[in-house]
């Protein structure tokens, strides 16, 4: 089975450039399509990728359907589905679940649960997570259902059109001033612990923006966005500021009131890869956040500040 996609040319370019820049298709996808009958078309006629296309022309590409992720063993993880359409699935990942298989976790991951979900629906999709969350982090994870959607989401991540907003409970009384603040500490591996990262001026550049939503005597509720995607970036940056996340024992957080890192991928915004519609999907604030920071229970006041 194959799928046909079409792009309307916006400016004079070669067919290959139109497919890559406007369509978001990869070189590999374009190369494979060249060998298919009617794999690359301009205005309904087969053409070479070096052919020039003018504004208003229609450039089409035919892609063969990929095999499903048969190598992934299914599991009985009950998925909390936040959103689904023909091209993507958004799932609320519980804390304690690994996003995709890795050492020591081969069949108990969120990806295994999604693979089983697709199989039960009779849908032939590979499991393609768009980014990942640390094991202890809860919240929204996006899965692309086809290779084109995956490629376009990757492009959106590079341009900033694909954006996640996190909520975190930080230790300490942070000042609520309504302003967004920027953290710019580079991050590198801790030489004393290969599983740990640290602020390191010889490391990779890392940028986090945050806003204090609620400030208590012991804890503060913080909203954050990432401008780069370094390992443990939020956790390291908050530790460096002097406000480690509650429950984050690796970076000095207290586990007395919460047994996992108090970090939640609360909202994801993106452009639907085919319709162009802007999607904004939220994952409910987890119960253990209320346990560690009772002030959040004043939901009318807190929710107004979070949603605005």
The 8 nearest C-alpha neighbors of each residue, nearest first, counted from 0:
[[1, 64, 63, 2, 62, 65, 61, 66],
 [2, 0, 63, 64, 62, 61, 3, 65],
 [3, 1, 62, 61, 63, 4, 64, 0],
 [2, 4, 61, 60, 62, 1, 5, 59],
 [5, 3, 60, 59, 61, 2, 6, 62],
 [4, 6, 59, 58, 60, 57, 3, 7],
 [5, 7, 58, 57, 59, 8, 22, 4],
 [8, 6, 57, 56, 55, 58, 9, 5],
 [7, 9, 54, 55, 56, 10, 57, 6],
 [10, 8, 54, 7, 55, 11, 53, 21],
 [11, 9, 54, 8, 53, 12, 52, 55],
 [12, 10, 53, 52, 54, 51, 9, 13],
 [13, 11, 52, 51, 16, 10, 17, 14],
 [12, 14, 51, 16, 15, 50, 49, 52],
 [13, 15, 48, 17, 16, 50, 52, 51],
 [14, 16, 48, 18, 13, 17, 19, 49],
 [17, 15, 19, 13, 18, 14, 20, 12],
 [18, 16, 14, 21, 20, 15, 19, 12],
 [19, 17, 22, 15, 16, 21, 24, 20],
 [18, 20, 23, 24, 16, 22, 17, 21],
 [19, 21, 17, 23, 16, 22, 18, 24],
 [22, 20, 17, 23, 18, 19, 6, 16],
 [21, 23, 18, 24, 19, 20, 6, 17],
 [22, 24, 19, 151, 20, 21, 150, 18],
 [25, 23, 19, 22, 18, 28, 150, 147],
 [24, 26, 28, 27, 19, 29, 23, 150],
 [25, 27, 29, 28, 30, 24, 19, 15],
 [26, 28, 30, 25, 29, 31, 24, 32],
 [29, 27, 25, 31, 30, 26, 32, 24],
 [28, 30, 32, 26, 31, 27, 25, 33],
 [31, 29, 27, 33, 28, 32, 26, 34],
 [32, 30, 28, 33, 29, 34, 27, 35],
 [31, 33, 38, 29, 35, 34, 30, 61],
 [34, 32, 30, 31, 38, 35, 39, 29],
 [33, 35, 32, 31, 36, 38, 30, 37],
 [36, 34, 38, 32, 33, 37, 31, 61],
 [35, 37, 38, 34, 33, 39, 45, 32],
 [38, 36, 45, 39, 35, 40, 61, 44],
 [37, 39, 35, 32, 61, 36, 60, 33],
 [40, 38, 60, 37, 45, 59, 46, 33],
 [41, 39, 45, 59, 44, 43, 46, 58],
 [40, 42, 58, 44, 43, 57, 46, 59],
 [43, 41, 57, 44, 56, 58, 40, 59],
 [42, 44, 41, 40, 45, 59, 57, 58],
 [45, 43, 40, 41, 42, 46, 37, 39],
 [44, 46, 40, 37, 39, 41, 43, 47],
 [47, 45, 40, 39, 41, 44, 48, 50],
 [46, 48, 49, 50, 39, 45, 14, 33],
 [47, 49, 15, 14, 50, 46, 13, 39],
 [48, 50, 47, 13, 14, 51, 15, 46],
 [51, 49, 48, 47, 13, 14, 52, 46],
 [52, 50, 13, 12, 14, 49, 53, 11],
 [51, 53, 12, 11, 13, 14, 56, 50],
 [52, 54, 11, 56, 10, 55, 8, 51],
 [55, 53, 9, 8, 10, 56, 11, 52],
 [54, 56, 8, 7, 53, 57, 9, 10],
 [57, 55, 8, 54, 53, 7, 42, 52],
 [56, 58, 7, 42, 41, 6, 8, 59],
 [59, 57, 41, 6, 5, 40, 42, 7],
 [60, 58, 5, 40, 4, 39, 6, 41],
 [59, 61, 39, 4, 38, 3, 40, 5],
 [62, 60, 3, 38, 2, 32, 4, 1],
 [63, 61, 2, 1, 32, 3, 64, 60],
 [62, 64, 1, 0, 2, 65, 61, 32],
 [65, 63, 1, 0, 62, 66, 2, 145],
 [66, 64, 63, 67, 125, 124, 146, 123],
 [65, 67, 68, 64, 125, 123, 124, 69],
 [66, 68, 125, 124, 123, 69, 65, 126],
 [69, 67, 125, 70, 71, 126, 66, 114],
 [68, 70, 71, 67, 72, 66, 114, 125],
 [71, 69, 68, 72, 67, 73, 114, 111],
 [72, 70, 69, 68, 111, 73, 114, 106],
 [71, 73, 106, 111, 70, 74, 69, 114],
 [74, 72, 115, 111, 112, 114, 71, 106],
 [73, 75, 112, 76, 111, 115, 107, 106],
 [76, 74, 77, 112, 73, 115, 107, 111],
 [75, 77, 112, 74, 78, 109, 107, 111],
 [78, 76, 75, 79, 112, 74, 116, 80],
 [77, 79, 80, 76, 90, 112, 91, 113],
 [78, 80, 91, 90, 81, 77, 92, 93],
 [81, 79, 90, 82, 78, 89, 91, 83],
 [80, 82, 89, 90, 79, 91, 282, 280],
 [83, 81, 89, 80, 88, 84, 90, 280],
 [84, 82, 88, 87, 89, 85, 81, 80],
 [83, 85, 86, 87, 88, 82, 144, 89],
 [84, 86, 87, 83, 144, 88, 145, 143],
 [87, 85, 144, 84, 143, 148, 145, 88],
 [88, 86, 143, 144, 142, 84, 83, 85],
 [87, 89, 83, 142, 141, 82, 90, 143],
 [90, 88, 141, 82, 81, 140, 80, 142],
 [89, 91, 80, 140, 81, 139, 79, 92],
 [90, 92, 139, 138, 79, 282, 80, 140],
 [93, 91, 138, 137, 90, 139, 94, 140],
 [94, 92, 137, 96, 95, 91, 138, 136],
 [93, 95, 137, 135, 136, 96, 134, 92],
 [94, 96, 135, 134, 93, 97, 136, 137],
 [95, 97, 134, 94, 108, 93, 98, 109],
 [96, 98, 134, 108, 99, 109, 95, 133],
 [99, 97, 109, 108, 131, 110, 132, 96],
 [98, 100, 110, 108, 97, 109, 101, 111],
 [101, 99, 105, 104, 108, 106, 102, 98],
 [102, 100, 104, 105, 103, 99, 97, 108],
 [101, 103, 104, 100, 105, 99, 97, 106],
 [102, 104, 101, 105, 100, 106, 107, 97],
 [105, 103, 101, 100, 102, 107, 106, 108],
 [104, 106, 100, 107, 101, 103, 108, 102],
 [105, 107, 72, 108, 111, 104, 74, 73],
 [108, 106, 104, 105, 74, 111, 109, 97],
 [109, 107, 97, 111, 110, 99, 98, 106],
 [108, 110, 98, 112, 111, 99, 97, 113],
 [109, 111, 99, 113, 108, 112, 98, 114],
 [112, 110, 73, 114, 108, 109, 113, 74],
 [111, 113, 109, 115, 74, 76, 110, 114],
 [112, 114, 116, 110, 115, 111, 117, 109],
 [115, 113, 111, 117, 116, 112, 73, 110],
 [116, 114, 73, 118, 112, 113, 117, 119],
 [115, 117, 113, 119, 114, 118, 112, 120],
 [116, 118, 122, 120, 114, 115, 119, 113],
 [119, 117, 121, 115, 120, 116, 122, 114],
 [118, 120, 116, 121, 117, 115, 122, 114],
 [121, 119, 117, 118, 122, 116, 115, 123],
 [120, 122, 118, 119, 117, 123, 116, 124],
 [123, 121, 117, 120, 118, 124, 119, 67],
 [122, 124, 67, 121, 66, 117, 125, 118],
 [125, 123, 67, 144, 122, 126, 145, 117],
 [124, 126, 67, 68, 127, 66, 144, 123],
 [125, 127, 68, 114, 124, 128, 110, 142],
 [126, 128, 142, 143, 125, 129, 144, 149],
 [129, 127, 142, 130, 141, 126, 143, 131],
 [130, 128, 141, 142, 127, 131, 143, 149],
 [131, 129, 128, 132, 140, 141, 142, 127],
 [130, 132, 98, 129, 128, 140, 133, 99],
 [131, 133, 136, 98, 134, 130, 137, 140],
 [134, 132, 136, 135, 131, 97, 98, 231],
 [133, 135, 97, 95, 96, 136, 94, 132],
 [134, 136, 94, 95, 133, 259, 260, 137],
 [137, 135, 133, 262, 94, 134, 263, 132],
 [138, 136, 94, 263, 93, 92, 264, 135],
 [139, 137, 264, 91, 92, 263, 282, 265],
 [138, 140, 91, 264, 90, 282, 92, 89],
 [139, 141, 90, 89, 91, 138, 92, 142],
 [142, 140, 89, 129, 128, 88, 90, 139],
 [141, 143, 128, 88, 127, 87, 129, 89],
 [144, 142, 87, 149, 127, 145, 148, 86],
 [145, 143, 86, 87, 124, 142, 125, 148],
 [146, 144, 148, 147, 143, 149, 86, 124],
 [145, 147, 149, 148, 150, 144, 143, 65],
 [148, 146, 150, 149, 145, 151, 24, 23],
 [147, 149, 151, 150, 145, 146, 272, 143],
 [150, 148, 146, 143, 152, 147, 151, 153],
 [151, 149, 153, 147, 148, 152, 23, 146],
 [152, 150, 154, 148, 23, 153, 149, 272],
 [153, 151, 155, 149, 154, 150, 148, 156],
 [152, 154, 156, 150, 151, 155, 149, 157],
 [153, 155, 151, 157, 152, 156, 158, 150],
 [156, 154, 160, 152, 161, 158, 157, 153],
 [155, 157, 161, 153, 159, 154, 158, 160],
 [156, 158, 154, 155, 159, 153, 160, 161],
 [157, 159, 155, 156, 160, 154, 161, 153],
 [160, 158, 156, 161, 157, 155, 162, 226],
 [159, 161, 155, 158, 269, 162, 156, 270],
 [162, 160, 269, 156, 155, 159, 268, 152],
 [163, 161, 268, 267, 160, 159, 269, 164],
 [164, 162, 267, 266, 224, 268, 165, 264],
 [163, 165, 224, 266, 223, 265, 264, 267],
 [166, 164, 264, 223, 265, 263, 222, 224],
 [167, 165, 222, 263, 221, 262, 265, 223],
 [166, 168, 262, 221, 261, 220, 169, 263],
 [167, 169, 220, 261, 219, 244, 245, 221],
 [170, 168, 244, 219, 245, 218, 242, 243],
 [171, 169, 218, 242, 245, 243, 244, 217],
 [170, 172, 218, 217, 242, 173, 169, 219],
 [171, 173, 216, 215, 214, 218, 217, 219],
 [174, 172, 214, 219, 171, 175, 211, 215],
 [173, 175, 176, 214, 172, 211, 213, 219],
 [174, 176, 211, 177, 214, 212, 173, 213],
 [175, 177, 178, 174, 211, 210, 212, 179],
 [178, 176, 175, 210, 179, 211, 212, 174],
 [179, 177, 176, 210, 180, 211, 175, 209],
 [178, 180, 210, 209, 208, 181, 177, 211],
 [179, 181, 209, 208, 210, 178, 182, 207],
 [180, 182, 208, 207, 183, 209, 179, 206],
 [183, 181, 207, 206, 184, 208, 180, 236],
 [182, 184, 206, 205, 181, 185, 207, 204],
 [183, 185, 198, 205, 182, 186, 204, 236],
 [186, 184, 204, 205, 203, 202, 200, 199],
 [187, 185, 198, 202, 199, 203, 197, 205],
 [186, 188, 202, 199, 197, 196, 203, 198],
 [189, 187, 196, 190, 197, 195, 193, 186],
 [188, 190, 196, 192, 191, 195, 197, 193],
 [191, 189, 192, 188, 193, 195, 196, 187],
 [190, 192, 189, 193, 195, 188, 194, 196],
 [193, 191, 189, 195, 194, 190, 188, 196],
 [192, 194, 195, 189, 188, 190, 191, 196],
 [195, 193, 192, 196, 189, 188, 249, 191],
 [194, 196, 192, 193, 189, 188, 197, 249],
 [197, 195, 188, 189, 187, 186, 235, 231],
 [198, 196, 189, 187, 186, 199, 235, 188],
 [197, 199, 186, 185, 184, 187, 235, 200],
 [200, 198, 202, 186, 201, 187, 185, 197],
 [199, 201, 185, 202, 198, 184, 186, 203],
 [200, 202, 199, 203, 187, 185, 186, 198],
 [203, 201, 187, 186, 199, 185, 200, 204],
 [204, 202, 185, 186, 187, 205, 201, 200],
 [203, 205, 185, 186, 202, 184, 206, 183],
 [204, 206, 185, 227, 183, 184, 203, 186],
 [207, 205, 183, 226, 182, 227, 225, 208],
 [206, 208, 225, 182, 181, 226, 224, 209],
 [209, 207, 181, 224, 180, 223, 182, 179],
 [210, 208, 223, 180, 179, 222, 224, 181],
 [209, 211, 179, 222, 221, 178, 212, 180],
 [210, 212, 221, 175, 213, 220, 222, 209],
 [213, 211, 221, 220, 210, 175, 304, 222],
 [214, 212, 220, 219, 211, 175, 215, 221],
 [213, 215, 219, 173, 172, 175, 174, 220],
 [216, 214, 218, 219, 217, 172, 213, 294],
 [215, 217, 172, 218, 171, 214, 219, 173],
 [218, 216, 171, 215, 172, 170, 219, 214],
 [219, 217, 170, 171, 215, 169, 172, 216],
 [218, 220, 214, 169, 215, 213, 168, 172],
 [221, 219, 168, 213, 212, 167, 211, 214],
 [220, 222, 211, 167, 212, 166, 210, 219],
 [221, 223, 166, 210, 209, 165, 211, 167],
 [224, 222, 209, 165, 208, 164, 166, 221],
 [225, 223, 164, 208, 207, 165, 163, 209],
 [226, 224, 207, 227, 206, 208, 228, 223],
 [225, 227, 206, 207, 224, 228, 205, 208],
 [228, 226, 225, 205, 206, 229, 207, 204],
 [229, 227, 225, 230, 232, 226, 205, 206],
 [228, 230, 232, 227, 231, 205, 186, 203],
 [229, 231, 232, 228, 196, 186, 233, 235],
 [232, 230, 234, 233, 235, 229, 196, 133],
 [231, 233, 229, 235, 230, 234, 236, 228],
 [234, 232, 236, 235, 231, 237, 207, 225],
 [233, 235, 231, 237, 232, 236, 238, 244],
 [236, 234, 238, 232, 233, 237, 197, 231],
 [235, 237, 239, 233, 238, 234, 232, 240],
 [236, 238, 240, 243, 242, 239, 234, 235],
 [239, 237, 243, 235, 241, 242, 236, 240],
 [238, 240, 236, 241, 237, 235, 198, 242],
 [241, 239, 237, 238, 242, 236, 243, 182],
 [240, 242, 238, 239, 243, 237, 171, 170],
 [241, 243, 170, 237, 238, 169, 240, 171],
 [244, 242, 238, 237, 252, 169, 170, 241],
 [243, 245, 169, 252, 247, 168, 170, 261],
 [244, 246, 252, 261, 169, 247, 253, 170],
 [245, 247, 254, 260, 259, 252, 253, 257],
 [248, 246, 252, 260, 249, 244, 245, 250],
 [247, 249, 252, 251, 250, 246, 253, 254],
 [250, 248, 247, 251, 252, 195, 246, 194],
 [249, 251, 248, 247, 252, 238, 243, 234],
 [250, 252, 248, 249, 243, 247, 253, 238],
 [251, 253, 247, 248, 245, 246, 243, 244],
 [252, 254, 246, 245, 255, 248, 251, 247],
 [255, 253, 246, 258, 257, 256, 252, 248],
 [254, 256, 253, 257, 258, 246, 245, 291],
 [257, 255, 291, 254, 258, 290, 246, 253],
 [258, 256, 246, 254, 259, 255, 291, 287],
 [257, 259, 254, 246, 256, 260, 255, 247],
 [260, 258, 246, 257, 135, 261, 247, 254],
 [259, 261, 247, 246, 262, 135, 245, 244],
 [262, 260, 168, 245, 167, 244, 246, 259],
 [261, 263, 167, 136, 260, 166, 137, 168],
 [262, 264, 137, 138, 166, 165, 265, 136],
 [265, 263, 138, 165, 139, 266, 164, 137],
 [264, 266, 282, 165, 263, 281, 138, 164],
 [267, 265, 281, 164, 280, 163, 264, 282],
 [266, 268, 163, 280, 162, 279, 164, 281],
 [269, 267, 279, 162, 278, 161, 163, 280],
 [270, 268, 161, 278, 160, 277, 271, 162],
 [269, 271, 277, 275, 276, 272, 278, 160],
 [270, 272, 275, 276, 274, 273, 277, 269],
 [273, 271, 148, 270, 275, 151, 274, 152],
 [274, 272, 275, 271, 148, 276, 86, 270],
 [273, 275, 276, 271, 272, 270, 277, 86],
 [276, 274, 271, 270, 273, 272, 277, 278],
 [277, 275, 271, 274, 270, 278, 272, 273],
 [276, 278, 270, 269, 271, 275, 279, 268],
 [279, 277, 269, 268, 270, 276, 280, 271],
 [278, 280, 268, 267, 269, 277, 281, 266],
 [279, 281, 267, 266, 278, 268, 282, 81],
 [282, 280, 266, 265, 283, 267, 279, 139],
 [281, 283, 265, 138, 139, 91, 266, 284],
 [284, 282, 285, 281, 265, 138, 91, 286],
 [283, 285, 282, 286, 265, 288, 263, 166],
 [286, 284, 287, 288, 283, 289, 263, 137],
 [285, 287, 288, 289, 284, 290, 283, 291],
 [286, 288, 290, 289, 285, 291, 257, 261],
 [289, 287, 286, 290, 291, 285, 292, 261],
 [290, 288, 293, 292, 287, 286, 291, 295],
 [291, 289, 287, 288, 292, 293, 286, 256],
 [290, 292, 256, 288, 289, 257, 293, 287],
 [291, 293, 289, 294, 290, 288, 295, 218],
 [294, 292, 289, 295, 296, 290, 291, 297],
 [293, 295, 296, 292, 297, 289, 215, 213],
 [296, 294, 297, 293, 289, 298, 301, 292],
 [297, 295, 298, 294, 293, 289, 301, 292],
 [298, 296, 295, 299, 294, 300, 301, 293],
 [297, 299, 301, 296, 302, 300, 295, 303],
 [298, 300, 302, 301, 297, 303, 296, 304],
 [299, 301, 303, 298, 302, 297, 304, 295],
 [302, 300, 298, 304, 303, 299, 295, 297],
 [303, 301, 305, 298, 304, 299, 300, 306],
 [304, 302, 300, 301, 306, 305, 307, 299],
 [303, 305, 301, 302, 307, 306, 212, 300],
 [306, 304, 302, 303, 307, 301, 212, 222],
 [305, 307, 303, 304, 302, 301, 266, 281],
 [306, 304, 305, 303, 302, 301, 212, 177]]
